[in-house]
Amino acid sequence: MKKRCTGFFWIASFCLLLWPIVVQGACRQALALGLDVSGSVSEGEYTLQMKGLANAILAKDVQQAFLAVPSAPVRLHVFIWAGRAGPLEILPWTEMADESDLVEAATLLSNQDRRRFSSETALGEAMVFGRTALETQSDCSRLTLDISGDGKSNAGVQPRDLQLSSRLVGVTINALVVGQGHVSFLAVEDQTTSDLVNYFASNVIRGPDAFVEVAKGHQDFEDAMIRKLLRELQTWKIGYLGTTP
């Protein structure tokens, strides 16, 4: 009888150790993407962003990263942001369980007409909006917010004032900085991009493995988004299975 109880104890202990992994397996990562559509973004640049994101999602390597663990899918959420009027959701939380989900999301994004225009760049407001959206996905093993932009915040709550906010605890915030697209003889635009990267690195990104990706210009947005997604979708391995990418 004693041996049976001992055996039961070890089986129960083993199951308890596995239980968090099983629960976490329902969603390995919630990924919210916020795209800048403020006044500095032209109609053509807006199109490059939306189609660039759509094409990036359908890139072969990115699809494989999304679908790497069928039993633990990634949930994707996309919104656009500009001024203090508030960001706008264009893709609600959707599980990327198979290729058809990715195709459907990409089709929706590539067909999005521009819905609002603002001369303001309310970057902090976009961060709060993304964090609020992620709060509804607490059953996911990893919460990731990605903010893309081509300028510093000039309206609303400032990103630096959110550094110690408890609402941002537990969320990794990455950034995709969009540069000027070319370098002048005096490299003025290159310096502008460098300053913007430093701004996002100091004021926006935070959390485990946070990073800044850089697009030389909107024409490079798709390639930069592919690089960023591949990096983000691999970080789930850390802490989930106890291994590194």
Buried (B, 14 or more C-beta within 10 A) or exposed (E): EEEEEEEEEEEEEEEEEEEEEEEBBBBBBBBBBBBBBBEBBEEEBBBBBBBBBBBBBBBEEBBEBBBBBEEBBBBBBBBBBBBEBBBEEBBEBBEBBEEEBBBEBBEBBBEBEEEBEBEBBBBBBBBBBBBEBBEEBEEBBBBBBBBBBBBBBEBBBBBEEBEEBEEBEBBBBBBBBBBBBEBEEEEEBBEBBBEBBEBBBEBBBBBEBBBBBBBBBBBBBBBBBBBBBBBBBBBBBBEBEEEEE
